[in-house]
Amino acid sequence: MNAGNPDSPHSPTLASPRRLVEILLVAFRLGLTSFGGPVAHLGYFREEYVVARKWLDERSYADLVALCQFLPGPASSQLGIAVGITRGGLLGGIAAWLGFTLPSAAILILFAYGVTEFDDLVTEGWLRGLKTVAVAVVALAVWGMAQNLAPDKQRATIAVISGIALLFWHHPVANIVVIAIAGLVGWRLLRNQSDSVDSPTQGISISRWFALTCLAVFLILLIGTPLIRQAVDNEWLNIFDGFYRSGSLVFGGGHVILPLLQAEVVPQGWATNDQFIAGYGAAQAVPGPLLTFSAYLGTVNGGWTFGLFALGAIFLPSFLLVFGILPFWDNLRSQTSFRAALMGINAAVVGLVAAALYDPVWTTAITSREDLALGAAAFGLLAFWKWPPWLVVLLSAAGGAALSML
């Protein structure tokens, strides 16, 4: 990983076209193969960015996961943007988002136009295999993160208690509260350990003035657009406000945004309730971020241009927040007290992912001995045979289809 010196020829600010294309293509492959929702995405990202390509070390990756869990919006997409920035600056963040987002957005736009072939691609068997491989991906992520982020009794205890709390407390703010408490515990108990932690800088070369401007724009749009909407009746403005506000206010993952979107879309007549539910079902079946559902809703309302506009509006808050926070991140994480709190937070992230491994990943995927066998085989291929995740995803999908035919 590159240092953050802006004068370096390898600085993210001066990322070469070749590097940007590399970021785009790697993210595009993840966008094609990352099934299973936001928690599974963390596992896919870790395998690609940390284990295979070593763009980030384990601790820096976990720090970014913790940061994105705190921010409103889709955590996995924000994580991808942040990783892209550390690799290629602002353009790298945009390239990472484009690569990860466009595959599912394109599929859902086509689905909105009524492409009947889509139903043939997403049969019950294929979905069964895709949900099962998500179990293996998340289990491998828990295994690797636990070894690196909860290696001693204190942090392991934080991870276990956090996981247990999240198993029994299902609320949109549960993740934030548990992580915050873990940070306080780490701040009190882990200061001696934090003094010896070598945490390399992440090479964020965004000026602080630009960062503060992004945060200001985020708040101005969030507060000002609804006021302007009351005075000006414009369909594009209405769509921007509805989707931007939904992307700004969601905590707890993409599924939490559904009530917000439904309240914006259905009463406005942009989509019927049946169309909304059908699109959500399709969004569950495609790889990549769930919020590409916005592209479907925009297309149903007014064609693909509305779809792309809605897609940009719902993800714009994520860009503004990540651009606004990251320049201050290295300074914060290098301070001893904050580093101790972050160690506690990282341990809690292990518990968070472990709890999500059970619910919703395991509970929705493993319903029979055959499913368990398929998931175990996928885990073995990933963990011991070191097969690439995209290949294991394809094999698991085919295996799920074969099991459904028996």
Disulfide bonds with the S-S distance in Angstrom:
none
